Amino acid sequence: MLSVLAVDDEAPALEELTFLLRQDPRIAQVAEAGDAAEALRILSRVLVAGDRLDAVFLDIRMPGLDGLDFTRLLAGFAAPPAVVFVTAHDGFAVAAYELGALDYLLKPVRPERLAKAVHRVEEAVHRTSEPAEVDEVVPVELGGRTRLVTRSSVTYAEAQGDYVRLHTADGSYLVRMPLNVLAKRWEDAGFIRIHRSTLVAAGHISELHFDGGRAIVQVGEEQLTVSRRHTREVRDLLIRRFRN
């Protein structure tokens, strides 16, 4: 269970954010702060008491110490919490990710979008507390033989009816599994949906560009179209990954 801190200088916004966080069953405790200075005092008390704070959900534009300044100060803590920005301003995303922000939410906050941010906090907590995950091996049938394909070698996957075609640098292989199942199974390993029929290993995306209003990602030698529904998520991920 997670322990988090909500920070916003506007009382109605803080009340709404706190309410939404408390509705999430993965969160055990939600503290509140009306500005970044108060948030620092709360964080210091938590750490001195030997307790844990997993994440801070905070606004950027606040009087005095703003959200970006607060995040810079976290670098001085031995075990800083994850930072999720919740703001009405979309112009600070790059600066936020350069400071190591885990996510960037725009107001008004949608519960389903906040749930994704909480999931990312969970992942970050687990990465620091659990041993590294073993690379999954997928058995595939090829010419009457069974070949073992490692998940890390898969650059992207395409839905083909009840099957999924796994693409690697040295070939492609059919696996009898719906893409939805594979997407959920490999989500924590960095695979993202760019289209209802396409799943891509984010680490293999080398470029994002636009052609006629459509987003296209470069994966190896392939150019894959991103659906309008998934364009923003893919763009935000690449901002985090390629901060320049």
Salt bridges, closest charged atoms under 4 A:
ASP8 OD2 - LYS107 NZ 2.70
ASP24 OD2 - ARG26 NH2 2.71
GLU32 OE2 - ARG22 NH2 3.58
ASP54 OD1 - ARG52 NE 2.53
ASP59 OD2 - LYS107 NZ 3.46
ASP69 OD1 - ARG72 NH1 2.86
ASP103 OD1 - ARG113 NH2 2.70
ASP103 OD2 - ARG120 NH1 2.60
GLU112 OE2 - ARG110 NH1 2.97
GLU122 OE1 - ARG26 NH1 3.63
GLU123 OE2 - HIS119 NE2 3.40
GLU133 OE2 - ARG151 NH1 3.47
ASP135 OD1 - ARG151 NE 3.98
GLU136 OE1 - ARG151 NH1 3.60
GLU136 OE2 - ARG185 NH2 2.25
GLU158 OE1 - HIS167 NE2 2.73
ASP170 OD2 - ARG147 NH2 2.98
ASP188 OD1 - HIS119 NE2 3.15
GLU207 OE2 - HIS209 ND1 3.27
ASP236 OD1 - ARG235 NH2 3.12
